[in-house]
Amino acid sequence: MISNIIFPGWAMPPYYYKPYEGDIVDYGFFRKDETFDFDGFALPGPGDCIITAHSMGSLLALKAASLNPQVKALILFSPFACFCEAPGCPGQNEESVLKMIEQVEISSERLLKSFYRTLVRPSSFKIGVPEFLNKNILRAGLEFLLRSDCRDCLENIKIPVLIMLGGRDEISPLIMGKYLAEKLSDVALHLFEDAGHALPFTDTEECRIKIRNFLDEKNLIA
């Protein structure tokens, strides 16, 4: 039996990923006295698995797939090889992430309200700010986004990869996901033209159909 491990995006409450039926990694963004080692994270067990990941989670998924032969496929929503722009690699402006790190200390709640508004556009989907915000892990997640660059590990990824992109994504624009797709050897790319960064929540059923068809085609059952 192949398990499905789910890596959420930055500052996303884990329960939003329940429709994808897997073991959801909880970074601890909304839990007290929690720590999470973004750089040293290891898969929870030795068994074969599929990794489903969203946004920031795609960085963890790509690294895990390049190092662990038990990873048999990747399912990636709004992914990127590096979040911040680097020579030859499209991405967001580094200064915008640094400003978010500052905002974590000033007002985490205000930062997340703004982030969620951008994330869900152009849909009317609502994401509420959880009651407790772990500033240390929110900051650590942003610092991970700031420094991470997975380009060196891409040539080691030979497994099937499904990439799903939102055509109106303001956080991970199309150019970032398409760049990643071009660097992978076995990739299926699907574009949801009217979706944004909240693609896995706003277009859940369509995404689930794409995933099922992909897994069937690759003879993989999560």
C-alpha positions in Angstrom: 0.0 0.0 0.0 1.4 3.4 -1.0 0.8 6.2 1.5 0.1 9.8 0.6 2.0 12.4 2.6 0.8 16.0 2.3 3.0 19.0 2.7 0.9 22.2 3.1 1.8 25.7 2.0 3.1 28.4 4.3 0.7 29.5 7.0 -2.0 27.2 5.8 -4.2 25.4 8.4 -3.6 21.7 7.8 -7.4 20.8 7.8 -7.9 22.5 4.5 -6.0 19.6 2.8 -8.3 16.8 4.2 -10.0 16.2 0.8 -6.7 14.9 -0.5 -6.8 11.9 1.9 -3.3 11.6 3.3 -1.1 12.1 6.3 -0.9 15.9 6.6 2.4 17.3 7.9 1.7 19.9 10.6 4.5 22.4 10.7 3.1 23.9 13.9 2.2 27.4 12.6 -0.8 27.5 14.8 0.3 25.5 17.8 2.1 26.6 21.0 5.6 25.5 21.9 6.2 23.8 18.6 9.3 23.7 16.5 9.9 22.4 13.0 13.2 21.8 11.2 12.4 22.8 7.6 15.9 22.0 6.5 16.3 18.7 8.3 12.8 17.3 7.9 12.7 13.5 7.2 9.9 11.4 5.9 7.9 9.7 8.7 8.7 6.1 7.6 10.5 3.8 5.2 7.4 2.7 3.2 6.6 3.7 -0.4 4.7 7.0 -0.6 3.4 9.7 -2.9 3.9 13.2 -1.8 1.2 15.8 -2.4 2.4 19.4 -1.8 1.3 23.0 -2.1 3.4 26.0 -2.6 6.2 26.1 0.1 5.5 22.4 0.6 6.8 21.7 -2.9 10.3 22.6 -1.8 10.2 20.0 0.9 8.6 17.5 -1.6 11.3 18.1 -4.2 14.1 17.7 -1.7 12.5 14.5 -0.3 12.0 13.0 -3.7 15.6 13.6 -4.7 16.9 11.8 -1.6 14.4 9.0 -0.9 13.8 6.2 -3.4 10.5 5.3 -1.5 8.9 8.4 -3.0 7.1 7.1 -6.1 5.4 10.2 -7.4 4.9 13.9 -6.7 1.6 15.9 -6.9 2.4 19.6 -6.8 0.0 22.6 -6.5 1.5 26.0 -7.4 5.1 24.7 -7.0 8.5 26.4 -7.7 12.2 25.5 -7.7 13.0 28.6 -5.8 10.6 31.1 -4.3 12.8 34.2 -4.5 14.2 35.2 -7.9 17.7 33.9 -8.6 20.0 34.1 -11.6 18.3 32.1 -14.3 15.3 31.2 -12.1 12.1 33.2 -12.0 10.6 34.0 -8.5 9.3 36.7 -6.2 11.3 39.7 -5.1 13.4 38.9 -2.1 12.5 42.2 -0.5 8.8 41.2 -0.4 9.7 38.2 1.7 11.9 40.2 4.0 9.0 42.6 4.6 6.8 39.7 5.5 9.4 38.5 8.0 9.3 42.0 9.6 5.5 41.9 9.7 5.4 38.6 11.6 6.9 40.5 14.6 4.7 43.6 14.1 1.3 42.0 13.5 1.1 38.3 12.5 -2.7 38.5 12.3 -2.7 41.5 9.9 0.0 39.8 7.8 -2.1 36.6 7.5 -5.3 38.5 6.6 -3.4 40.2 3.8 -1.7 37.0 2.7 -5.0 35.0 2.6 -6.7 37.7 0.6 -4.0 37.5 -2.0 -3.9 33.7 -1.9 -7.6 33.2 -2.6 -7.9 35.8 -5.4 -9.8 35.8 -7.8 -12.2 33.4 -5.9 -14.5 34.2 -3.0 -13.1 31.3 -0.9 -12.6 32.3 2.7 -9.7 31.4 5.0 -10.0 32.5 8.6 -7.0 33.4 10.7 -6.6 30.8 13.4 -6.7 31.9 17.1 -3.1 31.2 17.9 -0.2 32.1 15.7 3.3 30.7 16.4 5.5 33.6 15.3 8.7 31.6 15.5 7.5 29.0 13.0 5.8 31.5 10.7 9.2 33.4 10.6 11.1 30.1 10.1 8.9 29.2 7.2 9.5 32.5 5.5 13.2 32.2 6.1 13.1 28.8 4.5 11.3 30.3 1.4 13.9 33.0 1.3 17.0 30.8 1.2 15.7 27.6 -0.5 16.8 26.7 -4.0 16.0 23.2 -5.3 17.5 23.5 -8.8 20.4 21.3 -7.9 18.2 18.4 -6.9 15.9 18.4 -9.9 18.2 16.2 -12.1 17.9 13.4 -9.5 14.1 13.3 -9.7 13.1 10.7 -12.2 9.7 9.8 -10.8 6.4 11.0 -12.3 5.4 14.5 -11.3 1.9 16.1 -11.7 2.0 19.9 -11.6 -1.2 21.9 -11.3 -1.1 25.7 -11.7 -3.6 28.5 -11.4 -3.6 30.9 -14.3 -4.3 33.9 -12.0 -1.9 32.9 -9.2 -0.4 36.1 -7.7 1.9 34.3 -5.2 3.4 31.7 -7.6 2.8 33.0 -11.1 2.7 30.7 -14.0 6.3 31.4 -15.0 7.6 29.8 -11.7 5.7 26.6 -12.1 6.4 26.3 -15.8 10.1 26.8 -15.2 10.0 23.8 -12.7 8.1 21.7 -15.2 10.7 22.2 -17.9 13.4 20.9 -15.6 11.8 17.6 -14.7 12.0 14.5 -16.9 8.6 12.9 -16.3 6.0 15.6 -15.8 2.3 16.2 -16.5 1.3 19.9 -16.4 -2.3 21.1 -16.0 -3.4 24.7 -16.0 -6.6 25.9 -14.3 -6.9 29.2 -16.1 -9.2 31.0 -13.7 -7.8 29.8 -10.5 -5.3 31.5 -8.1 -2.9 30.2 -5.4 -5.8 28.6 -3.5 -6.3 26.1 -6.4 -6.4 23.0 -4.2 -9.3 24.5 -2.2 -11.3 26.3 -4.9 -11.1 23.6 -7.5 -11.0 20.5 -5.3 -13.1 18.1 -7.3 -11.4 18.9 -10.6 -8.0 18.6 -8.9 -9.0 15.2 -7.4 -10.0 14.0 -10.9 -6.7 15.1 -12.3 -4.8 13.3 -9.5 -6.8 10.1 -9.9 -6.3 10.0 -13.7 -2.6 10.7 -13.2 -2.2 7.9 -10.6 -4.2 5.5 -12.8 -2.0 6.3 -15.8 1.2 5.7 -13.8 -0.2 2.5 -12.1 0.0 4.1 -8.7 -2.6 3.8 -6.0 -2.4 6.1 -3.0 
